[in-house]
Amino acid sequence: MSDNNKQIAIRLSGVKKMYKLGQIGGGTLQNDLQSWWARIRGKEDPNTKIGQSQRLVGQTLMALNDIDLTVYHGEALGVIGANGAGKSTLLKLLSRVTAPSDGEIDIYGRVTSMLEVGTGFNGEMTGRENIYMNGAILGMSKAEIDAKMEDIIDFSEVREFIDTPVKRYSSGMYVKLAFSVAAHLDSEIMIMDEVLAVGDMAFQKKCLAKMDDVSSRQGKTILYVSHNMSTIRQFCTRVIVLKEGRIIFDGDVNEGIGVYMTQSIDTSQVEFDLSNKYQKYLSPYPKAKMMKARFINKEYAVFDYQEQINFELQIRARMPANWLSLRFEIRAADGSSVGTSFAFDRFSIEEGELKSFIVSFNSKGLIAGKYSVVLGLFEKNEFGSYTDIDVIERALSFEIKDDDGQIGIQWSKQYWGFVKFDDLHVESSRN
Amino acid sequence: MSEISGRHYHTHITSQKKWFELNLKEVWQYRDLIVLFTKRTFALRYKQTILGPVWIFLNPFLTSVMYTLVFGNIAKIGTHGVPHILFYLSSSAIWTFFSDSVIRNAQTFTSNANVFGKVYFPRLTVPISNVLSAAIQFGIQMIMVGMFLVYYVIQGTVSPNWMCFLLIPLILIQIGIMGMGFGIIVSSLTTKYRDLGILVSFGVQLWMYGTPIVYPLSEISEGLLKTIITINPMTMPVELFRYAVLGHGTILPQYLVLSWIVTIVVALFGIMIFNRVEKTFMDTI
């Protein structure tokens, strides 16, 4: 198949999107006037954020920086990249929710964007009314919706409730209905932002099958953004990897996922400042706080296969803490959990004390690759129940080097996972 | 299997912002959406109320009764012998049409931010449907005006200029366009300054007192005040409307022309600023 036979669906040339950082305009006219009045009198700007010497004026962020991309009809393009790499911005530009700061975009065909399922749904209106509303917002005419109404209702599995206001729906029913509307659109290009994570397992399967059908059999073009590598693998025919607003890879799916996984973890760092990292759901003033972690005697956070991982951890206690313990959760580069190690010994820290600990983790069986660590400091009380005190995502990250033939086989992570357990013992039975 | 017909649709997006871009063809393609938005406005407004649609009548009726008491009976403002209740019903019908067009449209961006942020459709569909629902509301109020009108015509107290009824659609178009123009200007500015959204309902109320709604223009004595009121672009349409329906109204052609000029300028400016804002307002809201 030569490129000449393919029809262009989307073409971006030199597309840039710039965002202003900090407060834009101040939000209210009053604030703007206040700032202006303060400046005239040579006083401090009352709208300056505490701890920030100046308001973020003139600072900009290039969410997308010079993107050139051509997508052909019938392709299912996966867009992957770390948070803040510009994936969502790209989709927003293509769905025309916002305009680029520079460059040109050409789109050949009608576009359905599913940046969210159920856009325009109103709780007071019935399922049927919402199908009309949502369909019309997505660009269908009433006649088109009428023609597809039965298919949509069938697919959604909520026929019994179709004339009930959607505010009485369960959240599962709601997203099923919303997805069904979008899945039945007649557009040639579909833009999706992780919307497949809807409903129960069976419905998710159905969604994926529908998407697969849409892209491979009906020849529609799909742009799909996800952090879930397995769905990307499942139905994308090509991926692009974004990093800091640029395309750093464009091509084969598995190769692209590999590129993304490697670039997402930095191994040049051996010391990690944890003092400003907090977990949203925990108190911002924990009883004890992990302050710093540092790999011992390491220049790079790279370890041999089977090597013991030692690091120093500093914890400061605001109150006397006597029943502390630690949890070491390993995450693979794509964010999936690998396994967790617990310290079951308890330790204690005096009030106000900054105490250092040496923590050792036995990486036995962990396959070559890049990993990040979630550190969890928890308290076990006298009744035996556990309470998290301080949990830090990506507290540490490290790489395990290639095993240099120690395993004796080319390990396929894709199927076998991240850990090689102790060898199987096989012997012939005696009877 | 249907042939891919994508080649017929070509969208070109650039960073360049055109100053004036009225994509009426696209708006027309989304006409079903306009209808649905309009329906929804009515369907949702009286949900969870006991009286339901009765409010559509009751609300303006109570307002008119209040005006009759305050301006007619207490302040004793003359209405050229037109029964007070009829005078205030018709005046408030036409004013509500205008104020609804302004106030509803003033919230276009802020109240639809969640939908606008997720999917593209011609944003102009929202203001258009707002004006349409205000027009329907006006039509319903006119039924009530009509009932009183028939009664008083039979009584012989009112003599409308029936021929001028043909002008009413034109008056409505003008007021609708002007209301939408002012509304979308405010809504475009509220994406940056929320203050305007709060000011608008107060401003519209003030505007009402500067327009011959609770009094006829002829009741104002010559002077600066009268000049201001006459220049007000809403004055002539309102007077023309009452001239048709009630048979009394001061019509000054030069000011009617001025009013139309203002309408067109406001509408063009409104669409211009709306076009500029709709492309990137999601980044600032």
Interface residues (C-beta under 8 A of the other chain):
Chain A: Q7 A9 K16 Y19 K20 I24 G25 G27 T28 L29 Q30 D32 H73 K92 L93 S95 R96 V97 T98 A99 P100 S101 D102 G103 E104 I105 D106 I107 Y108 G109 R110 V111 S113 L115 E116 T119 G120 N122 E124 M125 E129 Y132 M133 A136 I137 L138 G139 M140 S141 K142 E188 I189 R217 Q218 G219 K220
Chain B: M1 S2 I4 S5 G6 R7 Y9 H10 T11 H12 I13 T14 S15 K17 Q29 Y30 D32 L33 V35 L36 R40 A43 L44 K47 N114 V115 F116 G117 K118 V119 Y120 F121 K192 Y193 R194 D195 L196 K279 T280 M282 D283 T284
